[in-house]
Amino acid sequence: MPPPPPGAPGPFALSENQLLEKTLQEVGFIITKQEDVTSVWDYLDLETALKGLLSVGPAAKAIELNGYEVVYKTVSEAAQPYVKGNGHVVYNNKFRVVIAEK
């Protein structure tokens, strides 16, 4: 992906130090619920993982900018630490869910 504009926050900026909650409160929302939700992505093999990982919006944009082969190779290499002995590709994710109302 191209570098973000100068001073722009990174893609995970709202996940740090409860910044999402603070930002919502600053603009007048009341937090009614917040929790972290774990989500395990367990792909049968690397090819299946790549089909899923390369189908999302940011990957599509990266493919548009750099070409499919470059992105395929880059994501394939980045996935290697998550390949288990049985060939599965496993990501242990955590998502922050915040429910707020005005």
C-alpha positions in Angstrom: 0.0 0.0 0.0 1.2 3.6 -0.5 2.3 5.4 2.7 -0.5 7.3 4.4 -0.5 11.1 4.2 1.8 12.8 6.7 0.3 12.8 10.2 -2.4 10.3 9.3 -2.9 7.6 12.0 -2.2 4.0 11.2 -5.0 1.4 10.6 -5.1 0.3 14.2 -4.9 3.7 15.8 -8.3 3.5 17.4 -7.4 0.2 19.1 -4.7 1.7 21.3 -5.3 3.1 24.8 -9.1 3.0 24.5 -8.9 5.7 21.9 -12.1 4.5 20.2 -14.0 4.9 23.4 -12.5 8.2 24.2 -13.2 9.5 20.7 -16.9 8.4 20.9 -17.3 10.1 24.2 -15.7 13.3 23.0 -18.3 13.6 20.3 -21.2 13.0 22.7 -21.8 9.2 22.7 -22.4 7.2 25.8 -20.7 3.8 25.9 -23.2 1.2 26.8 -21.1 -1.9 26.3 -17.5 -2.7 25.4 -15.7 -6.0 25.2 -12.9 -7.8 23.3 -14.1 -10.7 21.2 -11.7 -13.4 20.2 -12.0 -14.9 16.8 -9.9 -17.7 15.5 -9.4 -17.9 11.8 -8.4 -21.5 11.1 -7.8 -22.1 7.4 -7.3 -25.7 6.1 -4.2 -24.8 4.2 -2.2 -21.8 2.9 -4.1 -21.7 -0.5 -7.4 -21.4 1.3 -6.0 -18.8 3.6 -4.7 -16.7 0.7 -8.1 -16.9 -1.0 -9.7 -15.4 2.1 -7.0 -12.9 2.9 -6.7 -11.6 -0.6 -10.4 -11.1 -1.0 -10.7 -8.2 1.4 -10.8 -4.5 0.5 -7.3 -3.5 1.5 -5.8 -6.5 -0.3 -7.8 -5.6 -3.4 -6.3 -2.1 -3.3 -2.8 -3.5 -2.8 -3.4 -5.7 -5.8 -4.6 -2.7 -7.8 -1.4 -0.8 -6.9 1.2 -3.5 -7.0 -0.2 -6.5 -9.0 -1.6 -9.8 -7.9 1.7 -11.7 -8.0 3.5 -9.2 -5.7 0.7 -9.2 -3.1 0.2 -12.9 -3.3 4.0 -13.5 -2.6 4.1 -10.9 0.2 1.0 -12.2 2.0 2.1 -15.8 1.5 5.5 -15.0 3.2 3.8 -13.1 6.0 1.5 -16.1 6.7 4.4 -18.5 7.2 4.7 -18.0 11.0 1.0 -19.0 11.3 1.3 -22.3 9.4 0.9 -25.2 11.9 2.4 -28.7 11.6 -0.8 -30.0 10.1 -0.7 -27.4 7.4 -3.5 -25.3 8.8 -3.0 -21.5 8.9 -4.3 -20.2 12.2 -4.7 -16.6 13.3 -5.8 -15.8 16.9 -7.5 -12.5 16.5 -9.0 -10.1 19.0 -11.6 -7.5 18.0 -12.8 -4.6 20.2 -16.5 -4.2 20.1 -18.0 -0.9 21.5 -21.7 -0.1 21.6 -22.6 3.5 22.1 -25.6 5.7 21.8 -26.3 9.4 21.6 
